[in-house]
Amino acid sequence: MFVRPVTPKQRFAPEILRLLAERQPERVPIVQDGGTFVSYAEWDRRSNAVAHGLIAKGVRKGDRVALFFEGVDWSGYAIAYFGVLKAGAAATHLNSTLSAAELERRLGHAEAVGVIHSADLAAPALPAGSAARWLATVPELDGGDPTPVDVTITSEDIADILYTSGTTGPAKPLTNPHGNLSYGRGPGSVLQETFTSSAPILTPMPLGTVFSAGTVGIFALTTTAPILVCPADDVELMGDLVERYGVGSVMLTPWNAMRMVDTRVGDRYDLGSVTTIGIASAQLPGTYAEKLLEMMPEAEIMTAYGGGSEAVPASIGTEYDPKRPTRVGKPRPGTLLRLLDEAGRPVPRGEVGEVWLRTRAPKRLHLNPELNAATHVDGWTRTGDLAYYGPKKELYFFDRGNDVIRTASGLVSSVQVENVLYDHPAVREAAAVAVPDDGHGQAVAAVVCVSGPGVDGELLRAFAAERLAPHQVPRVVHVVDELPRGPMGKVLKRELRDRFGSDTSALRPG
């Protein structure tokens, strides 16, 4: 395969895999419990064969091909993914947790010409009138030709169609170019030097998501340690894997971390080998962070903030402090940061502004041109997130722009309200959302899950009132059995707003 890099040093993911297959042919980068993964050499050979099979089916450079995988078929997913990339096509990542209507919507967005699916997973129905013409498994596409295909890849060519998390509205499709996917990656990169330990890294996640795409397309080509993968919802298996493999790093979402604490995994498994806990995708409540560190006494928690799917690979991070749970640190090398008010002016320290980020990587773009015009301005990416500068000009996260509550007395951070509710020992899950305030903007409402009898919304509202300013106190606290969550555990606040946003009968003056 012939690759034209943006700069002499940049290589794209398919070439990075080829180099690793030459240098470390027998190394197996991903380990999965209950399944098998392939070596770099086999991964490279078989993805070449799949690329030939795709081209034989009529796939051309710039086409989109959907990947539909789940369970433990990580090797099939990785081979299919890189077969698509090597054929010059873009991969659309899907999974079986999506409803039939959402699958149809995403296949339509991507205009996928075909679907590669796991051999042990029923293929999705192809929507009538869609561009999709065929369904196939990896063995069906593998014609046995291991030679590289003659397709030129450039920095701006699309590698993926990815989707935002859908927590604040319907998940939005983004194009991810090769120059973004491989930015700062590969042998000898800064990212590789960050993970120098040989101790395994545990990354619980489902297949067919933006996170599994990153694990295969970035992480497996970068880290020198083996990557352990397992389902995102099996905390018992997570504890077992840490003990059996002597895991050194665990990459968790807040929901993974909270469930490990609530189920007391540390009482049944030795988690003492863990030295690094990476937290991404949302804020981890301070009370849970303290309990997590008690379970893993040798560990430190590192946070990573990237401004959402549109801003990748921008990165801001620091060591997590449970006493300052919203602190996210300073930009890492290669990331530029601005905090601007609604008029586009820099905000002084302590005042809330919108986060604007910039890197030299080609940008992820919305399929909707109007969203692109609003998101990418003069080379900068508007994240829609709100934050402020604290001491030492470190960034402190305030809220998602779509989640912040705009009361008549000022902005209220849903994150701050949730952190206060989590301080109550009976609260297992909490989400704060905006509800109408009788012509005066918005008011705060909260939705919680509790453990134990005798804890109701009035008690929790009184608890919050002792710790928050009057306009920050929830006017009503709804107690439910569970909160709606996406595949990676993020709370779907749009569903809570739909359910409780018009219920103003219980609102009372603050």
WOFENDA-V277287 format. One record per backbone hydrogen bond with DSSP energy under -1.0 kcal/mol. NH is the residue of the N-H (numbers start at 0). CO is the residue of the C=O. If there is no record, write none. Layout:
# WOFENDA-V277287
nh & co
NH & CO
NH & CO
This chain:
# WOFENDA-V277287
nh & co
3 & 152
15 & 11
16 & 12
17 & 13
18 & 14
19 & 15
20 & 16
21 & 17
22 & 18
23 & 19
26 & 23
30 & 226
34 & 31
39 & 26
40 & 24
42 & 38
43 & 39
44 & 40
45 & 41
46 & 42
47 & 43
48 & 44
49 & 45
50 & 46
51 & 47
52 & 48
53 & 49
54 & 50
55 & 51
56 & 52
57 & 54
58 & 53
61 & 87
62 & 59
64 & 89
65 & 113
66 & 91
67 & 115
68 & 93
72 & 69
73 & 71
76 & 72
77 & 73
78 & 74
79 & 75
80 & 76
81 & 77
82 & 78
83 & 79
84 & 80
85 & 81
86 & 82
87 & 84
88 & 83
89 & 62
90 & 158
91 & 64
92 & 160
93 & 66
97 & 94
102 & 98
103 & 99
104 & 100
105 & 101
106 & 102
107 & 103
108 & 104
109 & 105
110 & 106
111 & 106
112 & 63
114 & 133
115 & 65
116 & 135
117 & 67
120 & 117
129 & 126
132 & 112
135 & 114
140 & 136
141 & 137
142 & 140
150 & 148
158 & 175
159 & 175
160 & 90
161 & 173
163 & 171
173 & 161
174 & 364
175 & 159
177 & 156
178 & 154
179 & 176
180 & 176
181 & 177
182 & 179
184 & 181
188 & 185
192 & 188
200 & 225
201 & 248
202 & 227
204 & 229
212 & 208
213 & 209
214 & 210
215 & 211
216 & 212
217 & 213
218 & 213
219 & 214
221 & 218
222 & 218
223 & 194
226 & 28
227 & 200
228 & 30
237 & 233
238 & 234
239 & 235
240 & 236
241 & 237
242 & 238
243 & 239
244 & 240
245 & 241
246 & 241
247 & 199
248 & 199
249 & 275
250 & 201
251 & 277
256 & 252
257 & 253
258 & 254
259 & 255
260 & 256
261 & 257
262 & 258
263 & 260
264 & 259
266 & 263
267 & 264
268 & 264
273 & 270
274 & 247
275 & 247
276 & 299
277 & 249
278 & 301
279 & 251
288 & 284
289 & 285
290 & 286
291 & 287
292 & 288
293 & 289
294 & 290
295 & 291
298 & 295
299 & 274
301 & 276
302 & 317
303 & 278
304 & 315
310 & 307
313 & 310
315 & 304
316 & 329
319 & 300
323 & 320
326 & 323
327 & 394
328 & 394
331 & 314
334 & 331
335 & 357
337 & 355
339 & 353
340 & 344
343 & 340
346 & 338
349 & 388
350 & 347
352 & 386
353 & 339
354 & 384
355 & 337
356 & 380
357 & 335
364 & 174
366 & 172
371 & 367
372 & 368
373 & 369
374 & 370
375 & 371
376 & 379
379 & 376
380 & 356
381 & 374
382 & 354
385 & 398
386 & 352
387 & 395
389 & 393
392 & 389
393 & 390
394 & 328
395 & 387
396 & 325
397 & 385
398 & 385
400 & 383
402 & 399
403 & 399
404 & 411
406 & 404
406 & 409
409 & 406
411 & 404
416 & 412
417 & 413
418 & 414
419 & 415
420 & 416
421 & 417
423 & 420
426 & 423
427 & 448
428 & 448
430 & 446
432 & 444
434 & 442
436 & 440
439 & 436
441 & 405
442 & 434
444 & 432
445 & 475
446 & 430
447 & 477
448 & 428
450 & 425
459 & 455
460 & 456
461 & 457
462 & 458
463 & 459
464 & 460
465 & 461
466 & 463
467 & 463
471 & 468
474 & 443
477 & 445
479 & 447
485 & 489
488 & 485
491 & 483
492 & 490
493 & 166
494 & 491
495 & 491
496 & 492
497 & 493
498 & 494
499 & 495
500 & 496
502 & 499
503 & 501
506 & 503
